[in-house]
Amino acid sequence: MESKTEFDVIIVGLGCVGIAAAFYCTKMGLKVLGIERFNDTGSIGTSSYGFTRIWRMCHPDLRYNDMQQEAIEVWREIEQRTKKEILVKTGFVWIGPKDHPDFKSVVDSKQGEFMTNQQLKSKYSGLSAIPDDLSGIFVENAGIVRVQNALQGTKQLAIEQGASLKFNTKVQKIDKVKGEVTLESGEVLRAKNIVVCCGSISDQFYEKGIFEMRKSPQETYVISDNSGLPPTMIMHGAKELEGFDLYALLDGENLQNYKFGYEAEATDNTKTLPILKKYFPTKYEKLIHVQPCSYAITEGEEFIFERKDKAIYAFGLNGRGFKHMPYHGKRIYHLVAGNQQEADKYKKSRNIPIQSESKMQEPIAKL
Protein backbone atom coordinates (compact mmCIF):
# COMPACT_ATOMS: atom_id res chain seq x y z
CA MET A 1 0.00 0.00 0.00
CA GLU A 2 1.65 3.20 -1.19
CA SER A 3 0.84 6.76 -0.20
CA LYS A 4 0.43 9.31 -2.98
CA THR A 5 1.46 12.13 -0.67
CA GLU A 6 5.10 13.16 -0.72
CA PHE A 7 6.41 15.21 2.17
CA ASP A 8 9.36 17.54 2.38
CA VAL A 9 10.38 15.79 5.59
CA ILE A 10 9.36 12.59 7.37
CA ILE A 11 10.64 12.46 10.95
CA VAL A 12 10.96 8.99 12.49
CA GLY A 13 10.94 9.36 16.26
CA LEU A 14 9.14 12.20 18.05
CA GLY A 15 11.16 12.43 21.23
CA CYS A 16 12.64 15.75 22.27
CA VAL A 17 14.77 16.13 19.14
CA GLY A 18 12.19 14.82 16.68
CA ILE A 19 9.41 17.10 17.91
CA ALA A 20 11.83 20.05 17.88
CA ALA A 21 12.65 19.24 14.25
CA ALA A 22 8.93 19.10 13.42
CA PHE A 23 8.47 22.51 15.03
CA TYR A 24 11.38 24.19 13.28
CA CYS A 25 10.84 22.64 9.84
CA THR A 26 7.16 23.64 9.81
CA LYS A 27 8.08 27.08 11.07
CA MET A 28 10.24 27.41 7.96
CA GLY A 29 7.34 26.37 5.70
CA LEU A 30 8.12 22.70 5.05
CA LYS A 31 5.54 19.93 4.74
CA VAL A 32 6.29 17.58 7.64
CA LEU A 33 5.08 14.16 8.77
CA GLY A 34 6.21 12.88 12.17
CA ILE A 35 5.97 9.21 13.17
CA GLU A 36 6.20 7.89 16.74
CA ARG A 37 5.74 4.33 18.00
CA PHE A 38 4.46 5.47 21.41
CA ASN A 39 1.25 7.34 22.17
CA ASP A 40 2.84 10.77 22.62
CA THR A 41 6.07 12.70 22.25
CA GLY A 42 8.83 11.83 24.71
CA SER A 43 9.21 8.19 25.74
CA ILE A 44 10.32 7.46 29.30
CA GLY A 45 12.01 4.27 28.12
CA THR A 46 14.68 5.80 25.92
CA SER A 47 15.64 8.98 27.75
CA SER A 48 16.18 10.06 31.33
CA TYR A 49 13.04 9.90 33.41
CA GLY A 50 11.01 12.51 35.25
CA PHE A 51 9.34 15.89 35.12
CA THR A 52 12.52 17.96 34.78
CA ARG A 53 15.92 18.26 33.10
CA ILE A 54 18.92 20.50 33.81
CA TRP A 55 19.88 23.45 31.64
CA ARG A 56 23.15 25.24 32.39
CA MET A 57 25.54 27.79 30.94
CA CYS A 58 28.58 25.99 32.29
CA HIS A 59 30.80 23.55 30.41
CA PRO A 60 34.50 23.06 29.63
CA ASP A 61 33.55 22.69 25.95
CA LEU A 62 32.15 26.08 24.93
CA ARG A 63 30.05 24.56 22.15
CA TYR A 64 27.59 23.36 24.75
CA ASN A 65 27.16 26.88 26.11
CA ASP A 66 26.59 28.19 22.57
CA MET A 67 24.00 25.50 21.85
CA GLN A 68 22.36 26.12 25.21
CA GLN A 69 22.00 29.83 24.44
CA GLU A 70 20.36 29.10 21.09
CA ALA A 71 18.05 26.59 22.77
CA ILE A 72 17.03 29.14 25.41
CA GLU A 73 16.11 31.68 22.74
CA VAL A 74 13.76 29.22 21.02
CA TRP A 75 12.28 28.04 24.32
CA ARG A 76 11.48 31.63 25.24
CA GLU A 77 9.63 31.96 21.93
CA ILE A 78 7.67 28.76 22.64
CA GLU A 79 6.87 29.98 26.17
CA GLN A 80 5.56 33.26 24.80
CA ARG A 81 3.43 31.65 22.10
CA THR A 82 1.95 28.85 24.23
CA LYS A 83 1.87 30.57 27.66
CA LYS A 84 3.56 27.48 29.15
CA GLU A 85 6.46 27.90 31.59
CA ILE A 86 9.41 25.86 30.31
CA LEU A 87 12.55 27.30 31.93
CA VAL A 88 12.92 27.79 35.68
CA LYS A 89 16.09 29.58 36.74
CA THR A 90 17.41 28.00 39.95
CA GLY A 91 21.20 28.06 39.71
CA PHE A 92 23.42 24.99 39.47
CA VAL A 93 26.21 23.42 41.52
CA TRP A 94 28.99 21.38 39.92
CA ILE A 95 30.85 19.25 42.46
CA GLY A 96 34.24 17.66 41.84
CA PRO A 97 37.95 17.51 42.74
CA LYS A 98 39.49 20.95 42.27
CA ASP A 99 42.42 19.48 40.31
CA HIS A 100 40.23 17.69 37.75
CA PRO A 101 40.95 19.29 34.31
CA ASP A 102 37.28 19.88 33.42
CA PHE A 103 36.46 21.32 36.81
CA LYS A 104 39.58 23.48 36.83
CA SER A 105 38.99 24.89 33.35
CA VAL A 106 35.44 25.98 34.18
CA VAL A 107 36.61 27.82 37.29
CA ASP A 108 39.56 29.40 35.50
CA SER A 109 37.26 30.66 32.75
CA LYS A 110 35.01 32.26 35.40
CA GLN A 111 31.85 30.48 34.28
CA GLY A 112 30.93 30.14 37.94
CA GLU A 113 32.06 30.93 41.46
CA PHE A 114 34.28 28.54 43.40
CA MET A 115 32.99 26.98 46.64
CA THR A 116 35.19 25.16 49.12
CA ASN A 117 34.09 21.84 50.59
CA GLN A 118 33.21 23.62 53.82
CA GLN A 119 31.12 26.21 51.99
CA LEU A 120 29.23 23.49 50.14
CA LYS A 121 28.35 21.64 53.32
CA SER A 122 27.46 24.84 55.15
CA LYS A 123 25.09 26.04 52.44
CA TYR A 124 23.58 22.62 51.59
CA SER A 125 23.03 20.36 54.60
CA GLY A 126 22.13 17.47 52.29
CA LEU A 127 25.76 17.40 51.10
CA SER A 128 27.22 16.85 54.58
CA ALA A 129 28.44 13.32 53.74
CA ILE A 130 30.24 14.05 50.46
CA PRO A 131 34.02 13.41 50.48
CA ASP A 132 36.20 16.18 51.92
CA ASP A 133 38.33 16.40 48.77
CA LEU A 134 35.43 17.66 46.64
CA SER A 135 34.84 21.34 45.93
CA GLY A 136 32.08 23.14 44.07
CA ILE A 137 31.24 25.69 41.42
CA PHE A 138 28.04 27.72 41.72
CA VAL A 139 26.58 28.80 38.37
CA GLU A 140 23.82 31.40 38.49
CA ASN A 141 22.69 31.12 34.86
CA ALA A 142 21.22 27.62 35.05
CA GLY A 143 18.12 25.79 36.16
CA ILE A 144 15.35 23.38 35.29
CA VAL A 145 13.47 22.55 32.09
CA ARG A 146 9.85 21.53 32.68
CA VAL A 147 9.72 18.46 30.45
CA GLN A 148 6.03 18.19 29.63
CA ASN A 149 5.60 21.90 28.99
CA ALA A 150 8.60 21.81 26.66
CA LEU A 151 7.39 18.74 24.76
CA GLN A 152 3.70 19.62 24.62
CA GLY A 153 4.32 23.29 23.81
CA THR A 154 6.64 22.35 20.96
CA LYS A 155 4.16 19.75 19.67
CA GLN A 156 1.29 22.24 19.87
CA LEU A 157 3.13 24.77 17.72
CA ALA A 158 4.32 22.14 15.24
CA ILE A 159 0.69 21.08 14.68
CA GLU A 160 -0.50 24.69 14.45
CA GLN A 161 2.19 25.30 11.83
CA GLY A 162 0.93 22.36 9.74
CA ALA A 163 2.78 19.24 10.91
CA SER A 164 1.00 15.90 10.56
CA LEU A 165 1.90 13.63 13.49
CA LYS A 166 1.23 9.89 13.66
CA PHE A 167 1.45 8.29 17.12
CA ASN A 168 1.17 4.59 18.01
CA THR A 169 2.71 3.91 14.60
CA LYS A 170 5.69 1.62 14.06
CA VAL A 171 8.17 1.89 11.22
CA GLN A 172 9.29 -1.37 9.64
CA LYS A 173 11.86 -0.15 7.13
CA ILE A 174 13.57 2.99 5.85
CA ASP A 175 14.96 3.18 2.32
CA LYS A 176 17.44 6.04 2.39
CA VAL A 177 18.07 5.90 -1.37
CA LYS A 178 14.44 6.04 -2.50
CA GLY A 179 13.33 8.23 0.40
CA GLU A 180 10.70 5.76 1.54
CA VAL A 181 9.38 4.81 4.96
CA THR A 182 7.47 1.53 5.24
CA LEU A 183 5.12 1.20 8.20
CA GLU A 184 4.24 -2.08 9.91
CA SER A 185 0.80 -1.75 8.33
CA GLY A 186 2.46 -2.01 4.92
CA GLU A 187 1.85 1.61 3.98
CA VAL A 188 4.77 3.21 2.14
CA LEU A 189 5.38 6.92 2.66
CA ARG A 190 7.69 9.10 0.58
CA ALA A 191 9.69 12.22 1.35
CA LYS A 192 12.51 14.32 -0.01
CA ASN A 193 14.19 13.94 3.39
CA ILE A 194 13.83 11.29 6.09
CA VAL A 195 15.06 12.27 9.54
CA VAL A 196 15.92 9.38 11.87
CA CYS A 197 16.10 10.47 15.50
CA CYS A 198 15.14 7.44 17.56
CA GLY A 199 17.81 7.75 20.23
CA SER A 200 19.21 4.44 21.39
CA ILE A 201 17.09 2.42 18.94
CA SER A 202 18.27 4.38 15.87
CA ASP A 203 20.54 1.46 14.98
CA GLN A 204 17.46 -0.41 13.76
CA PHE A 205 17.34 1.93 10.77
CA TYR A 206 20.86 2.02 9.34
CA GLU A 207 23.34 -0.53 8.09
CA LYS A 208 26.04 -1.65 10.47
CA GLY A 209 29.29 0.20 9.97
CA ILE A 210 27.78 3.58 9.06
CA PHE A 211 27.99 4.88 12.63
CA GLU A 212 29.66 3.70 15.80
CA MET A 213 27.09 3.69 18.59
CA ARG A 214 26.51 1.74 21.77
CA LYS A 215 23.58 1.73 24.14
CA SER A 216 24.15 2.84 27.71
CA PRO A 217 21.45 1.56 30.08
CA GLN A 218 20.96 3.74 33.13
CA GLU A 219 18.60 4.30 36.01
CA THR A 220 17.01 7.32 37.65
CA TYR A 221 16.25 7.31 41.38
CA VAL A 222 13.46 9.53 42.72
CA ILE A 223 13.52 10.55 46.38
CA SER A 224 10.69 12.22 48.30
CA ASP A 225 12.87 14.72 50.22
CA ASN A 226 14.61 17.61 48.44
CA SER A 227 15.53 19.64 51.53
CA GLY A 228 19.12 20.79 51.96
CA LEU A 229 20.16 19.98 48.38
CA PRO A 230 21.06 22.25 45.44
CA PRO A 231 18.12 22.66 43.03
CA THR A 232 20.35 21.19 40.31
CA MET A 233 23.81 19.64 40.52
CA ILE A 234 26.32 17.31 38.88
CA MET A 235 29.04 15.41 40.71
CA HIS A 236 32.04 14.66 38.51
CA GLY A 237 35.41 13.06 39.13
CA ALA A 238 34.79 11.52 42.56
CA LYS A 239 36.66 8.23 43.03
CA GLU A 240 33.57 6.10 43.63
CA LEU A 241 31.94 7.34 40.42
CA GLU A 242 34.57 5.52 38.33
CA GLY A 243 34.69 8.18 35.63
CA PHE A 244 30.94 8.67 35.30
CA ASP A 245 28.72 11.56 36.42
CA LEU A 246 26.04 11.67 39.07
CA TYR A 247 23.42 14.28 38.24
CA ALA A 248 20.61 15.37 40.54
CA LEU A 249 17.81 17.92 40.48
CA LEU A 250 14.38 18.87 41.73
CA ASP A 251 11.64 16.72 40.22
CA GLY A 252 7.91 16.16 40.39
CA GLU A 253 5.07 18.16 38.88
CA ASN A 254 5.41 20.72 41.68
CA LEU A 255 9.17 20.20 42.16
CA GLN A 256 8.44 18.42 45.43
CA ASN A 257 10.78 15.46 44.84
CA TYR A 258 14.44 15.03 43.99
CA LYS A 259 15.96 12.66 41.46
CA PHE A 260 19.43 11.20 41.00
CA GLY A 261 20.80 9.67 37.84
CA TYR A 262 24.12 7.86 37.62
CA GLU A 263 25.65 7.53 34.16
CA ALA A 264 27.10 4.10 34.82
CA GLU A 265 26.76 1.28 32.33
CA ALA A 266 24.66 -0.95 34.56
CA THR A 267 20.94 -1.53 34.87
CA ASP A 268 21.10 -3.00 38.35
CA ASN A 269 21.62 -1.35 41.71
CA THR A 270 25.12 -2.66 42.37
CA LYS A 271 26.82 0.69 41.70
CA THR A 272 24.25 3.43 42.13
CA LEU A 273 22.57 2.56 45.41
CA PRO A 274 25.82 2.22 47.40
CA ILE A 275 26.88 5.67 46.11
CA LEU A 276 23.57 7.23 47.15
CA LYS A 277 23.72 5.50 50.52
CA LYS A 278 27.26 6.75 51.16
CA TYR A 279 26.97 10.33 49.86
CA PHE A 280 23.31 11.03 50.70
CA PRO A 281 22.40 8.73 53.61
CA THR A 282 19.40 10.73 54.87
CA LYS A 283 17.94 10.95 51.35
CA TYR A 284 18.58 7.33 50.44
CA GLU A 285 16.09 6.26 53.10
CA LYS A 286 13.33 8.13 51.24
CA LEU A 287 13.74 6.45 47.85
CA ILE A 288 10.31 6.14 46.23
CA HIS A 289 10.88 5.18 42.60
CA VAL A 290 13.45 3.70 40.22
CA GLN A 291 13.11 4.13 36.46
CA PRO A 292 15.38 2.48 33.85
CA CYS A 293 16.28 4.34 30.67
CA SER A 294 18.87 4.18 27.91
CA TYR A 295 21.23 6.57 26.12
CA ALA A 296 22.86 6.33 22.71
CA ILE A 297 26.60 6.81 23.20
CA THR A 298 28.85 7.58 20.24
CA GLU A 299 32.60 7.45 19.79
CA GLY A 300 34.14 10.52 21.41
CA GLU A 301 30.62 11.45 22.56
CA GLU A 302 30.18 13.48 19.39
CA PHE A 303 26.66 14.23 18.21
CA ILE A 304 25.51 12.45 15.05
CA PHE A 305 23.95 14.83 12.53
CA GLU A 306 24.77 13.30 9.17
CA ARG A 307 23.12 12.91 5.77
CA LYS A 308 23.27 9.62 3.86
CA ASP A 309 21.41 9.92 0.54
CA LYS A 310 17.88 11.09 1.44
CA ALA A 311 18.21 10.16 5.11
CA ILE A 312 19.41 12.44 7.90
CA TYR A 313 20.55 10.67 11.05
CA ALA A 314 20.27 12.72 14.24
CA PHE A 315 21.01 10.84 17.45
CA GLY A 316 23.83 9.88 19.77
CA LEU A 317 23.35 12.97 21.93
CA ASN A 318 24.90 11.18 24.91
CA GLY A 319 22.36 12.41 27.43
CA ARG A 320 22.57 15.98 26.14
CA GLY A 321 19.58 15.93 23.82
CA PHE A 322 16.96 17.56 25.99
CA LYS A 323 18.92 20.52 27.32
CA HIS A 324 19.73 21.57 23.73
CA MET A 325 16.47 20.29 22.25
CA PRO A 326 15.32 23.39 20.28
CA TYR A 327 18.79 23.95 18.84
CA HIS A 328 18.96 20.36 17.60
CA GLY A 329 15.64 20.90 15.81
CA LYS A 330 17.10 23.97 14.12
CA ARG A 331 20.21 22.02 13.17
CA ILE A 332 18.12 19.33 11.48
CA TYR A 333 16.30 22.00 9.47
CA HIS A 334 19.64 23.33 8.20
CA LEU A 335 20.60 19.83 7.05
CA VAL A 336 17.26 19.49 5.27
CA ALA A 337 17.73 22.89 3.63
CA GLY A 338 21.29 22.08 2.55
CA ASN A 339 22.87 24.66 4.86
CA GLN A 340 25.77 22.38 5.78
CA GLN A 341 27.99 25.13 7.17
CA GLU A 342 25.29 26.32 9.55
CA ALA A 343 24.46 22.75 10.58
CA ASP A 344 28.12 22.03 11.36
CA LYS A 345 29.06 25.25 13.14
CA TYR A 346 29.39 23.53 16.53
CA LYS A 347 30.81 20.30 15.20
CA LYS A 348 34.40 20.93 16.21
CA SER A 349 35.28 21.01 19.89
CA ARG A 350 36.05 24.40 21.44
CA ASN A 351 37.53 23.39 24.76
CA ILE A 352 38.49 26.11 27.20
CA PRO A 353 42.28 26.35 27.55
CA ILE A 354 43.43 25.63 31.10
CA GLN A 355 45.12 28.70 32.56
CA SER A 356 48.61 28.44 34.02
CA GLU A 357 47.59 30.11 37.27
CA SER A 358 44.49 28.67 38.88
CA LYS A 359 41.95 30.68 40.86
CA MET A 360 40.77 27.55 42.65
CA GLN A 361 41.84 28.66 46.10
CA GLU A 362 39.72 31.81 46.02
CA PRO A 363 36.41 31.32 47.87
CA ILE A 364 33.36 32.99 46.42
CA ALA A 365 32.48 36.34 47.88
CA LYS A 366 28.76 35.68 48.07
CA LEU A 367 26.95 32.37 48.52
C-alpha positions as CSV (number, residue, x, y, z in Angstrom):
1,M,0.0,0.0,0.0
2,E,1.6,3.2,-1.2
3,S,0.8,6.8,-0.2
4,K,0.4,9.3,-3.0
5,T,1.5,12.1,-0.7
6,E,5.1,13.2,-0.7
7,F,6.4,15.2,2.2
8,D,9.4,17.5,2.4
9,V,10.4,15.8,5.6
10,I,9.4,12.6,7.4
11,I,10.6,12.5,11.0
12,V,11.0,9.0,12.5
13,G,10.9,9.4,16.3
14,L,9.1,12.2,18.1
15,G,11.2,12.4,21.2
16,C,12.6,15.7,22.3
17,V,14.8,16.1,19.1
18,G,12.2,14.8,16.7
19,I,9.4,17.1,17.9
20,A,11.8,20.0,17.9
21,A,12.7,19.2,14.2
22,A,8.9,19.1,13.4
23,F,8.5,22.5,15.0
24,Y,11.4,24.2,13.3
25,C,10.8,22.6,9.8
26,T,7.2,23.6,9.8
27,K,8.1,27.1,11.1
28,M,10.2,27.4,8.0
29,G,7.3,26.4,5.7
30,L,8.1,22.7,5.0
31,K,5.5,19.9,4.7
32,V,6.3,17.6,7.6
33,L,5.1,14.2,8.8
34,G,6.2,12.9,12.2
35,I,6.0,9.2,13.2
36,E,6.2,7.9,16.7
37,R,5.7,4.3,18.0
38,F,4.5,5.5,21.4
39,N,1.3,7.3,22.2
40,D,2.8,10.8,22.6
41,T,6.1,12.7,22.3
42,G,8.8,11.8,24.7
43,S,9.2,8.2,25.7
44,I,10.3,7.5,29.3
45,G,12.0,4.3,28.1
46,T,14.7,5.8,25.9
47,S,15.6,9.0,27.7
48,S,16.2,10.1,31.3
49,Y,13.0,9.9,33.4
50,G,11.0,12.5,35.2
51,F,9.3,15.9,35.1
52,T,12.5,18.0,34.8
53,R,15.9,18.3,33.1
54,I,18.9,20.5,33.8
55,W,19.9,23.4,31.6
56,R,23.1,25.2,32.4
57,M,25.5,27.8,30.9
58,C,28.6,26.0,32.3
59,H,30.8,23.6,30.4
60,P,34.5,23.1,29.6
61,D,33.6,22.7,26.0
62,L,32.2,26.1,24.9
63,R,30.1,24.6,22.1
64,Y,27.6,23.4,24.7
65,N,27.2,26.9,26.1
66,D,26.6,28.2,22.6
67,M,24.0,25.5,21.8
68,Q,22.4,26.1,25.2
69,Q,22.0,29.8,24.4
70,E,20.4,29.1,21.1
71,A,18.0,26.6,22.8
72,I,17.0,29.1,25.4
73,E,16.1,31.7,22.7
74,V,13.8,29.2,21.0
75,W,12.3,28.0,24.3
76,R,11.5,31.6,25.2
77,E,9.6,32.0,21.9
78,I,7.7,28.8,22.6
79,E,6.9,30.0,26.2
80,Q,5.6,33.3,24.8
81,R,3.4,31.6,22.1
82,T,2.0,28.8,24.2
83,K,1.9,30.6,27.7
84,K,3.6,27.5,29.2
85,E,6.5,27.9,31.6
86,I,9.4,25.9,30.3
87,L,12.5,27.3,31.9
88,V,12.9,27.8,35.7
89,K,16.1,29.6,36.7
90,T,17.4,28.0,39.9
91,G,21.2,28.1,39.7
92,F,23.4,25.0,39.5
93,V,26.2,23.4,41.5
94,W,29.0,21.4,39.9
95,I,30.9,19.3,42.5
96,G,34.2,17.7,41.8
97,P,38.0,17.5,42.7
98,K,39.5,20.9,42.3
99,D,42.4,19.5,40.3
100,H,40.2,17.7,37.7
101,P,40.9,19.3,34.3
102,D,37.3,19.9,33.4
103,F,36.5,21.3,36.8
104,K,39.6,23.5,36.8
105,S,39.0,24.9,33.3
106,V,35.4,26.0,34.2
107,V,36.6,27.8,37.3
108,D,39.6,29.4,35.5
109,S,37.3,30.7,32.8
110,K,35.0,32.3,35.4
111,Q,31.8,30.5,34.3
112,G,30.9,30.1,37.9
113,E,32.1,30.9,41.5
114,F,34.3,28.5,43.4
115,M,33.0,27.0,46.6
116,T,35.2,25.2,49.1
117,N,34.1,21.8,50.6
118,Q,33.2,23.6,53.8
119,Q,31.1,26.2,52.0
120,L,29.2,23.5,50.1
121,K,28.4,21.6,53.3
122,S,27.5,24.8,55.1
123,K,25.1,26.0,52.4
124,Y,23.6,22.6,51.6
125,S,23.0,20.4,54.6
126,G,22.1,17.5,52.3
127,L,25.8,17.4,51.1
128,S,27.2,16.8,54.6
129,A,28.4,13.3,53.7
130,I,30.2,14.0,50.5
131,P,34.0,13.4,50.5
132,D,36.2,16.2,51.9
133,D,38.3,16.4,48.8
134,L,35.4,17.7,46.6
135,S,34.8,21.3,45.9
136,G,32.1,23.1,44.1
137,I,31.2,25.7,41.4
138,F,28.0,27.7,41.7
139,V,26.6,28.8,38.4
140,E,23.8,31.4,38.5
141,N,22.7,31.1,34.9
142,A,21.2,27.6,35.1
143,G,18.1,25.8,36.2
144,I,15.3,23.4,35.3
145,V,13.5,22.6,32.1
146,R,9.8,21.5,32.7
147,V,9.7,18.5,30.4
148,Q,6.0,18.2,29.6
149,N,5.6,21.9,29.0
150,A,8.6,21.8,26.7
151,L,7.4,18.7,24.8
152,Q,3.7,19.6,24.6
153,G,4.3,23.3,23.8
154,T,6.6,22.3,21.0
155,K,4.2,19.8,19.7
156,Q,1.3,22.2,19.9
157,L,3.1,24.8,17.7
158,A,4.3,22.1,15.2
159,I,0.7,21.1,14.7
160,E,-0.5,24.7,14.4
161,Q,2.2,25.3,11.8
162,G,0.9,22.4,9.7
163,A,2.8,19.2,10.9
164,S,1.0,15.9,10.6
165,L,1.9,13.6,13.5
166,K,1.2,9.9,13.7
167,F,1.5,8.3,17.1
168,N,1.2,4.6,18.0
169,T,2.7,3.9,14.6
170,K,5.7,1.6,14.1
171,V,8.2,1.9,11.2
172,Q,9.3,-1.4,9.6
173,K,11.9,-0.1,7.1
174,I,13.6,3.0,5.9
175,D,15.0,3.2,2.3
176,K,17.4,6.0,2.4
177,V,18.1,5.9,-1.4
178,K,14.4,6.0,-2.5
179,G,13.3,8.2,0.4
180,E,10.7,5.8,1.5
181,V,9.4,4.8,5.0
182,T,7.5,1.5,5.2
183,L,5.1,1.2,8.2
184,E,4.2,-2.1,9.9
185,S,0.8,-1.7,8.3
186,G,2.5,-2.0,4.9
187,E,1.9,1.6,4.0
188,V,4.8,3.2,2.1
189,L,5.4,6.9,2.7
190,R,7.7,9.1,0.6
191,A,9.7,12.2,1.3
192,K,12.5,14.3,0.0
193,N,14.2,13.9,3.4
194,I,13.8,11.3,6.1
195,V,15.1,12.3,9.5
196,V,15.9,9.4,11.9
197,C,16.1,10.5,15.5
198,C,15.1,7.4,17.6
199,G,17.8,7.7,20.2
200,S,19.2,4.4,21.4
201,I,17.1,2.4,18.9
202,S,18.3,4.4,15.9
203,D,20.5,1.5,15.0
204,Q,17.5,-0.4,13.8
205,F,17.3,1.9,10.8
206,Y,20.9,2.0,9.3
207,E,23.3,-0.5,8.1
208,K,26.0,-1.6,10.5
209,G,29.3,0.2,10.0
210,I,27.8,3.6,9.1
211,F,28.0,4.9,12.6
212,E,29.7,3.7,15.8
213,M,27.1,3.7,18.6
214,R,26.5,1.7,21.8
215,K,23.6,1.7,24.1
216,S,24.1,2.8,27.7
217,P,21.5,1.6,30.1
218,Q,21.0,3.7,33.1
219,E,18.6,4.3,36.0
220,T,17.0,7.3,37.6
221,Y,16.2,7.3,41.4
222,V,13.5,9.5,42.7
223,I,13.5,10.5,46.4
224,S,10.7,12.2,48.3
225,D,12.9,14.7,50.2
226,N,14.6,17.6,48.4
227,S,15.5,19.6,51.5
228,G,19.1,20.8,52.0
229,L,20.2,20.0,48.4
230,P,21.1,22.3,45.4
231,P,18.1,22.7,43.0
232,T,20.4,21.2,40.3
233,M,23.8,19.6,40.5
234,I,26.3,17.3,38.9
235,M,29.0,15.4,40.7
236,H,32.0,14.7,38.5
237,G,35.4,13.1,39.1
238,A,34.8,11.5,42.6
239,K,36.7,8.2,43.0
240,E,33.6,6.1,43.6
241,L,31.9,7.3,40.4
242,E,34.6,5.5,38.3
243,G,34.7,8.2,35.6
244,F,30.9,8.7,35.3
245,D,28.7,11.6,36.4
246,L,26.0,11.7,39.1
247,Y,23.4,14.3,38.2
248,A,20.6,15.4,40.5
249,L,17.8,17.9,40.5
250,L,14.4,18.9,41.7
251,D,11.6,16.7,40.2
252,G,7.9,16.2,40.4
253,E,5.1,18.2,38.9
254,N,5.4,20.7,41.7
255,L,9.2,20.2,42.2
256,Q,8.4,18.4,45.4
257,N,10.8,15.5,44.8
258,Y,14.4,15.0,44.0
259,K,16.0,12.7,41.5
260,F,19.4,11.2,41.0
261,G,20.8,9.7,37.8
262,Y,24.1,7.9,37.6
263,E,25.6,7.5,34.2
264,A,27.1,4.1,34.8
265,E,26.8,1.3,32.3
266,A,24.7,-0.9,34.6
267,T,20.9,-1.5,34.9
268,D,21.1,-3.0,38.3
269,N,21.6,-1.4,41.7
270,T,25.1,-2.7,42.4
271,K,26.8,0.7,41.7
272,T,24.3,3.4,42.1
273,L,22.6,2.6,45.4
274,P,25.8,2.2,47.4
275,I,26.9,5.7,46.1
276,L,23.6,7.2,47.2
277,K,23.7,5.5,50.5
278,K,27.3,6.7,51.2
279,Y,27.0,10.3,49.9
280,F,23.3,11.0,50.7
281,P,22.4,8.7,53.6
282,T,19.4,10.7,54.9
283,K,17.9,11.0,51.4
284,Y,18.6,7.3,50.4
285,E,16.1,6.3,53.1
286,K,13.3,8.1,51.2
287,L,13.7,6.5,47.9
288,I,10.3,6.1,46.2
289,H,10.9,5.2,42.6
290,V,13.5,3.7,40.2
291,Q,13.1,4.1,36.5
292,P,15.4,2.5,33.9
293,C,16.3,4.3,30.7
294,S,18.9,4.2,27.9
295,Y,21.2,6.6,26.1
296,A,22.9,6.3,22.7
297,I,26.6,6.8,23.2
298,T,28.9,7.6,20.2
299,E,32.6,7.5,19.8
300,G,34.1,10.5,21.4
301,E,30.6,11.4,22.6
302,E,30.2,13.5,19.4
303,F,26.7,14.2,18.2
304,I,25.5,12.4,15.1
305,F,24.0,14.8,12.5
306,E,24.8,13.3,9.2
307,R,23.1,12.9,5.8
308,K,23.3,9.6,3.9
309,D,21.4,9.9,0.5
310,K,17.9,11.1,1.4
311,A,18.2,10.2,5.1
312,I,19.4,12.4,7.9
313,Y,20.6,10.7,11.1
314,A,20.3,12.7,14.2
315,F,21.0,10.8,17.4
316,G,23.8,9.9,19.8
317,L,23.4,13.0,21.9
318,N,24.9,11.2,24.9
319,G,22.4,12.4,27.4
320,R,22.6,16.0,26.1
321,G,19.6,15.9,23.8
322,F,17.0,17.6,26.0
323,K,18.9,20.5,27.3
324,H,19.7,21.6,23.7
325,M,16.5,20.3,22.2
326,P,15.3,23.4,20.3
327,Y,18.8,23.9,18.8
328,H,19.0,20.4,17.6
329,G,15.6,20.9,15.8
330,K,17.1,24.0,14.1
331,R,20.2,22.0,13.2
332,I,18.1,19.3,11.5
333,Y,16.3,22.0,9.5
334,H,19.6,23.3,8.2
335,L,20.6,19.8,7.0
336,V,17.3,19.5,5.3
337,A,17.7,22.9,3.6
338,G,21.3,22.1,2.5
339,N,22.9,24.7,4.9
340,Q,25.8,22.4,5.8
341,Q,28.0,25.1,7.2
342,E,25.3,26.3,9.6
343,A,24.5,22.8,10.6
344,D,28.1,22.0,11.4
345,K,29.1,25.3,13.1
346,Y,29.4,23.5,16.5
347,K,30.8,20.3,15.2
348,K,34.4,20.9,16.2
349,S,35.3,21.0,19.9
350,R,36.0,24.4,21.4
351,N,37.5,23.4,24.8
352,I,38.5,26.1,27.2
353,P,42.3,26.3,27.6
354,I,43.4,25.6,31.1
355,Q,45.1,28.7,32.6
356,S,48.6,28.4,34.0
357,E,47.6,30.1,37.3
358,S,44.5,28.7,38.9
359,K,42.0,30.7,40.9
360,M,40.8,27.6,42.7
361,Q,41.8,28.7,46.1
362,E,39.7,31.8,46.0
363,P,36.4,31.3,47.9
364,I,33.4,33.0,46.4
365,A,32.5,36.3,47.9
366,K,28.8,35.7,48.1
367,L,27.0,32.4,48.5
